Amino acid sequence: MLFEDRQDAGRRLSVLLRRYRDENPIVLGLPRGGVPVAYEVARALEAHLDVLVVRKIGAPGFPEYGIGAIAEGGAVYVSRGAVRELGLTEEAIAAVAEREGVELQRRVRRYRGDRELPDLSRRTVILVDDGVATGGTMRAAVKAVRERNPARLVVAAPVVAFQTAAALLPEVDDLVYVEAPEDFIAVGVWYKTFGQTSDEEVVACLEKARRAEVGLSEPGSPADPWAEEWIEGKDGDDPPDDSRAGGREVSIPVGRLFLSGYLGVPPGAEGIVVFAHGSGSSRRSPRNQYVAGVLRESGLATLLMDLLTPEEAGGAGGEATRFDVDLLARRLVAATRWLGSQAETARLVTGYFGASTGAAAALVAAAAAPDQVRAVVSRGGRPDLAGEGALAVVRAPTLLVVGGRDEPVIEANRAALALIPGEKHLVVVPGASHLFEEPGTLEAVARLAADWFARFLRPAREAEARA
């Protein structure tokens, strides 16, 4: 099941929580994304809405990888497995937690001002987030609420990773969700629209909920402020993307062939990232679509395309064609030139995101078109398949991201990294396998990619404008 947005997800989730309506519950949203979901739950249950502020604790030197979380009031959850895997000391963890605590207190003041967290003792408390991946932040929230002696503690989210649901269930009185997929990938995959929630949106939800509790409404609005929000939620949201990948379908000429793709260009984009999928995959890859969505949220355009025709991918000799790195690279270069000929994308600086064998094709294409390609990111890639000759002339800054459990590919990436002469970096994501299927690991890849492309695509665009 796909949710249209957080409002839709909250309405569907609230149906499953109606049995708690007569218990006069307190609904606590986890900022930021959990608050719009929690608002819909509180609306349906006619319950008090507030926030419980929680901050992820990232690994020292690798903040994208969450090893735990801290909640207001001082409750801390740390994954002992992650600590063992990374060899972290208590001192290092405490230092990161202290830094995150500063931002946590800023958000508490921003969202609640001088108000205290409501008295939770002997009350039914429903903790709500927009999705639960590894469960680190939710576990910190559960610990914080347990310390306040609730009568019943319910955790609710539209989507929860299956393995996380199984681990979390013994820690709460009830766990309510709409979906608990085994192939979770990332929270954003389960939403058609999944933009970042701002501080202003969080505060607006809380203010509307307070108005509803005391029966107030603004002049000219419906008598029921909850109804006002229902109308705003229906009419005020951005329209959903034309496809799961975002953007519009395009047909890209490559010689005598035409390859299918999805082109998404957010307003004000300065760069565009072309995706090169691995063997056996396509523009419909849910993992690449998720990463592309994160990049668009950060202001970058994206092009997800099929590097092979359906006949090439599935016909006789398809396997050999899928592993023809030079062929795939030539088509990437052709697509880059096509983007340069389109009014919508002609001035955008280009980067490549490659997965598996697509990473090798991206590096070969970057070596062949050094003036057009300004950055490359590889996810679980085989850059060694690009060949020593191509790797030795890659000028584009290159980020190689590999799963910590993908040991053979780690060694291949290290060998390839040594051959690339320009700016380069290898990041090993702890606990991740080759496909980054583990909850939270694909989010880490997406954030790493967004930061890398933001660093190397946007400055290049600004330099061109000044020249």
KAVENFEN-V185102 format. One record per residue. N is the residue number from 0. RES is the residue in three letters. D_FIRST is the distance of its C-alpha to the first C-alpha in Angstrom with 2 decimals. Layout:
<<N & RES & D_FIRST> <N & RES & D_FIRST>>
This chain:
<<0 & MET & 0.00> <1 & LEU & 3.80> <2 & PHE & 6.60> <3 & GLU & 9.76> <4 & ASP & 12.03> <5 & ARG & 13.40> <6 & GLN & 14.75> <7 & ASP & 11.62> <8 & ALA & 10.16> <9 & GLY & 13.61> <10 & ARG & 13.82> <11 & ARG & 10.87> <12 & LEU & 12.38> <13 & SER & 15.79> <14 & VAL & 15.31> <15 & LEU & 15.24> <16 & LEU & 18.28> <17 & ARG & 20.49> <18 & ARG & 22.68> <19 & TYR & 24.13> <20 & ARG & 25.23> <21 & ASP & 28.73> <22 & GLU & 29.30> <23 & ASN & 29.73> <24 & PRO & 27.42> <25 & ILE & 27.52> <26 & VAL & 24.26> <27 & LEU & 24.56> <28 & GLY & 22.24> <29 & LEU & 22.48> <30 & PRO & 23.57> <31 & ARG & 22.63> <32 & GLY & 18.85> <33 & GLY & 18.50> <34 & VAL & 20.93> <35 & PRO & 19.00> <36 & VAL & 16.29> <37 & ALA & 19.27> <38 & TYR & 20.95> <39 & GLU & 18.43> <40 & VAL & 18.74> <41 & ALA & 22.52> <42 & ARG & 22.62> <43 & ALA & 21.03> <44 & LEU & 23.27> <45 & GLU & 26.25> <46 & ALA & 26.71> <47 & HIS & 28.51> <48 & LEU & 26.48> <49 & ASP & 27.79> <50 & VAL & 26.93> <51 & LEU & 27.60> <52 & VAL & 28.31> <53 & VAL & 27.45> <54 & ARG & 28.27> <55 & LYS & 27.33> <56 & ILE & 30.38> <57 & GLY & 30.36> <58 & ALA & 32.58> <59 & PRO & 36.05> <60 & GLY & 36.30> <61 & PHE & 32.57> <62 & PRO & 30.82> <63 & GLU & 27.41> <64 & TYR & 27.25> <65 & GLY & 26.75> <66 & ILE & 29.08> <67 & GLY & 28.64> <68 & ALA & 28.66> <69 & ILE & 31.11> <70 & ALA & 30.59> <71 & GLU & 33.00> <72 & GLY & 35.82> <73 & GLY & 36.16> <74 & ALA & 33.68> <75 & VAL & 32.88> <76 & TYR & 30.55> <77 & VAL & 31.37> <78 & SER & 29.84> <79 & ARG & 32.94> <80 & GLY & 31.45> <81 & ALA & 30.96> <82 & VAL & 34.44> <83 & ARG & 36.00> <84 & GLU & 34.30> <85 & LEU & 35.54> <86 & GLY & 38.85> <87 & LEU & 38.62> <88 & THR & 41.32> <89 & GLU & 41.00> <90 & GLU & 42.89> <91 & ALA & 40.46> <92 & ILE & 37.48> <93 & ALA & 39.47> <94 & ALA & 40.35> <95 & VAL & 36.74> <96 & ALA & 35.81> <97 & GLU & 38.77> <98 & ARG & 37.72> <99 & GLU & 34.18> <100 & GLY & 35.84> <101 & VAL & 37.58> <102 & GLU & 34.37> <103 & LEU & 32.90> <104 & GLN & 35.92> <105 & ARG & 35.71> <106 & ARG & 32.21> <107 & VAL & 33.34> <108 & ARG & 36.18> <109 & ARG & 34.05> <110 & TYR & 31.51> <111 & ARG & 33.81> <112 & GLY & 37.31> <113 & ASP & 39.95> <114 & ARG & 37.89> <115 & GLU & 37.35> <116 & LEU & 34.16> <117 & PRO & 34.24> <118 & ASP & 35.90> <119 & LEU & 33.24> <120 & SER & 35.72> <121 & ARG & 35.16> <122 & ARG & 32.06> <123 & THR & 28.46> <124 & VAL & 26.61> <125 & ILE & 22.85> <126 & LEU & 21.93> <127 & VAL & 18.81> <128 & ASP & 17.28> <129 & ASP & 14.32> <130 & GLY & 13.45> <131 & VAL & 15.72> <132 & ALA & 16.62> <133 & THR & 20.17> <134 & GLY & 20.78> <135 & GLY & 24.15> <136 & THR & 24.00> <137 & MET & 22.49> <138 & ARG & 25.27> <139 & ALA & 27.86> <140 & ALA & 26.55> <141 & VAL & 26.68> <142 & LYS & 30.20> <143 & ALA & 31.26> <144 & VAL & 30.19> <145 & ARG & 31.76> <146 & GLU & 35.00> <147 & ARG & 35.06> <148 & ASN & 35.14> <149 & PRO & 32.27> <150 & ALA & 32.37> <151 & ARG & 28.69> <152 & LEU & 26.20> <153 & VAL & 22.47> <154 & VAL & 19.92> <155 & ALA & 16.57> <156 & ALA & 13.67> <157 & PRO & 10.01> <158 & VAL & 9.53> <159 & VAL & 12.54> <160 & ALA & 13.78> <161 & PHE & 14.66> <162 & GLN & 18.32> <163 & THR & 18.61> <164 & ALA & 17.37> <165 & ALA & 20.04> <166 & ALA & 22.64> <167 & LEU & 21.97> <168 & LEU & 21.95> <169 & PRO & 25.78> <170 & GLU & 26.45> <171 & VAL & 25.00> <172 & ASP & 25.49> <173 & ASP & 21.84> <174 & LEU & 18.52> <175 & VAL & 15.61> <176 & TYR & 11.95> <177 & VAL & 8.54> <178 & GLU & 7.38> <179 & ALA & 10.37> <180 & PRO & 9.94> <181 & GLU & 13.38> <182 & ASP & 12.87> <183 & PHE & 12.08> <184 & ILE & 14.10> <185 & ALA & 13.93> <186 & VAL & 12.38> <187 & GLY & 12.49> <188 & VAL & 10.38> <189 & TRP & 7.18> <190 & TYR & 8.89> <191 & LYS & 10.39> <192 & THR & 13.50> <193 & PHE & 14.64> <194 & GLY & 18.40> <195 & GLN & 20.81> <196 & THR & 21.70> <197 & SER & 25.49> <198 & ASP & 28.05> <199 & GLU & 28.86> <200 & GLU & 25.39> <201 & VAL & 25.56> <202 & VAL & 29.03> <203 & ALA & 28.11> <204 & CYS & 25.38> <205 & LEU & 27.97> <206 & GLU & 30.66> <207 & LYS & 28.76> <208 & ALA & 27.90> <209 & ARG & 31.61> <210 & ARG & 32.69> <211 & ALA & 30.53> <212 & GLU & 32.04> <213 & VAL & 35.56> <214 & GLY & 34.89> <215 & LEU & 35.74> <216 & SER & 34.56> <217 & GLU & 35.82> <218 & PRO & 38.39> <219 & GLY & 37.00> <220 & SER & 33.53> <221 & PRO & 32.21> <222 & ALA & 33.82> <223 & ASP & 30.62> <224 & PRO & 29.35> <225 & TRP & 25.93> <226 & ALA & 25.87> <227 & GLU & 27.05> <228 & GLU & 24.07> <229 & TRP & 21.73> <230 & ILE & 23.55> <231 & GLU & 23.60> <232 & GLY & 19.91> <233 & LYS & 19.33> <234 & ASP & 22.13> <235 & GLY & 22.83> <236 & ASP & 19.73> <237 & ASP & 19.95> <238 & PRO & 18.35> <239 & PRO & 15.22> <240 & ASP & 16.24> <241 & ASP & 17.12> <242 & SER & 14.83> <243 & ARG & 12.56> <244 & ALA & 16.03> <245 & GLY & 17.49> <246 & GLY & 20.71> <247 & ARG & 22.06> <248 & GLU & 22.75> <249 & VAL & 26.29> <250 & SER & 28.71> <251 & ILE & 31.00> <252 & PRO & 34.46> <253 & VAL & 35.69> <254 & GLY & 39.06> <255 & ARG & 38.72> <256 & LEU & 34.99> <257 & PHE & 32.01> <258 & LEU & 28.96> <259 & SER & 25.52> <260 & GLY & 23.90> <261 & TYR & 21.79> <262 & LEU & 24.11> <263 & GLY & 23.12> <264 & VAL & 26.11> <265 & PRO & 25.75> <266 & PRO & 28.83> <267 & GLY & 31.72> <268 & ALA & 30.51> <269 & GLU & 33.43> <270 & GLY & 32.05> <271 & ILE & 29.64> <272 & VAL & 28.04> <273 & VAL & 27.82> <274 & PHE & 25.54> <275 & ALA & 27.13> <276 & HIS & 24.75> <277 & GLY & 26.03> <278 & SER & 27.17> <279 & GLY & 24.68> <280 & SER & 22.04> <281 & SER & 21.45> <282 & ARG & 20.29> <283 & ARG & 16.69> <284 & SER & 16.98> <285 & PRO & 13.94> <286 & ARG & 16.62> <287 & ASN & 18.91> <288 & GLN & 16.39> <289 & TYR & 15.69> <290 & VAL & 19.48> <291 & ALA & 20.13> <292 & GLY & 18.03> <293 & VAL & 20.15> <294 & LEU & 23.25> <295 & ARG & 22.62> <296 & GLU & 22.20> <297 & SER & 25.58> <298 & GLY & 27.13> <299 & LEU & 27.24> <300 & ALA & 26.46> <301 & THR & 24.60> <302 & LEU & 24.98> <303 & LEU & 22.70> <304 & MET & 24.58> <305 & ASP & 25.21> <306 & LEU & 28.57> <307 & LEU & 29.18> <308 & THR & 29.02> <309 & PRO & 27.02> <310 & GLU & 30.45> <311 & GLU & 31.49> <312 & ALA & 28.38> <313 & GLY & 28.37> <314 & GLY & 31.98> <315 & ALA & 35.08> <316 & GLY & 35.86> <317 & GLY & 32.35> <318 & GLU & 32.50> <319 & ALA & 35.70> <320 & THR & 34.32> <321 & ARG & 31.24> <322 & PHE & 33.72> <323 & ASP & 36.16> <324 & VAL & 35.88> <325 & ASP & 38.57> <326 & LEU & 36.91> <327 & LEU & 33.59> <328 & ALA & 35.60> <329 & ARG & 37.51> <330 & ARG & 34.37> <331 & LEU & 33.11> <332 & VAL & 36.51> <333 & ALA & 36.36> <334 & ALA & 33.00> <335 & THR & 34.53> <336 & ARG & 37.51> <337 & TRP & 35.37> <338 & LEU & 33.67> <339 & GLY & 37.23> <340 & SER & 38.13> <341 & GLN & 35.38> <342 & ALA & 36.34> <343 & GLU & 32.94> <344 & THR & 33.13> <345 & ALA & 36.84> <346 & ARG & 37.68> <347 & LEU & 34.75> <348 & VAL & 35.62> <349 & THR & 33.74> <350 & GLY & 32.20> <351 & TYR & 30.51> <352 & PHE & 27.59> <353 & GLY & 27.96> <354 & ALA & 26.14> <355 & SER & 28.01> <356 & THR & 30.53> <357 & GLY & 29.31> <358 & ALA & 30.95> <359 & ALA & 34.26> <360 & ALA & 33.91> <361 & ALA & 33.17> <362 & LEU & 36.35> <363 & VAL & 38.46> <364 & ALA & 37.36> <365 & ALA & 38.10> <366 & ALA & 41.52> <367 & ALA & 42.16> <368 & ALA & 41.22> <369 & PRO & 42.29> <370 & ASP & 42.91> <371 & GLN & 39.42> <372 & VAL & 37.25> <373 & ARG & 37.51> <374 & ALA & 35.05> <375 & VAL & 33.08> <376 & VAL & 30.36> <377 & SER & 29.58> <378 & ARG & 26.61> <379 & GLY & 27.61> <380 & GLY & 29.96> <381 & ARG & 33.09> <382 & PRO & 35.46> <383 & ASP & 38.38> <384 & LEU & 37.61> <385 & ALA & 38.69> <386 & GLY & 42.25> <387 & GLU & 44.93> <388 & GLY & 46.35> <389 & ALA & 43.23> <390 & LEU & 42.32> <391 & ALA & 45.88> <392 & VAL & 45.58> <393 & VAL & 42.13> <394 & ARG & 42.87> <395 & ALA & 39.38> <396 & PRO & 38.38> <397 & THR & 36.11> <398 & LEU & 33.60> <399 & LEU & 32.69> <400 & VAL & 29.81> <401 & VAL & 29.72> <402 & GLY & 28.13> <403 & GLY & 30.66> <404 & ARG & 30.09> <405 & ASP & 30.53> <406 & GLU & 34.32> <407 & PRO & 35.55> <408 & VAL & 33.57> <409 & ILE & 34.90> <410 & GLU & 38.41> <411 & ALA & 37.74> <412 & ASN & 36.46> <413 & ARG & 39.49> <414 & ALA & 41.80> <415 & ALA & 40.24> <416 & LEU & 40.33> <417 & ALA & 44.06> <418 & LEU & 44.66> <419 & ILE & 42.94> <420 & PRO & 45.72> <421 & GLY & 43.91> <422 & GLU & 41.81> <423 & LYS & 39.33> <424 & HIS & 37.38> <425 & LEU & 35.60> <426 & VAL & 32.96> <427 & VAL & 31.93> <428 & VAL & 28.71> <429 & PRO & 29.47> <430 & GLY & 27.38> <431 & ALA & 25.41> <432 & SER & 25.53> <433 & HIS & 25.74> <434 & LEU & 22.07> <435 & PHE & 21.48> <436 & GLU & 18.76> <437 & GLU & 19.96> <438 & PRO & 18.21> <439 & GLY & 19.97> <440 & THR & 21.84> <441 & LEU & 19.92> <442 & GLU & 20.15> <443 & ALA & 23.87> <444 & VAL & 24.13> <445 & ALA & 22.55> <446 & ARG & 24.96> <447 & LEU & 27.86> <448 & ALA & 27.24> <449 & ALA & 26.94> <450 & ASP & 30.18> <451 & TRP & 31.97> <452 & PHE & 31.26> <453 & ALA & 32.07> <454 & ARG & 35.34> <455 & PHE & 36.47> <456 & LEU & 35.08> <457 & ARG & 35.84> <458 & PRO & 39.41> <459 & ALA & 40.24> <460 & ARG & 39.18> <461 & GLU & 41.34> <462 & ALA & 44.24> <463 & GLU & 44.11> <464 & ALA & 44.19> <465 & ARG & 47.24> <466 & ALA & 49.02>>
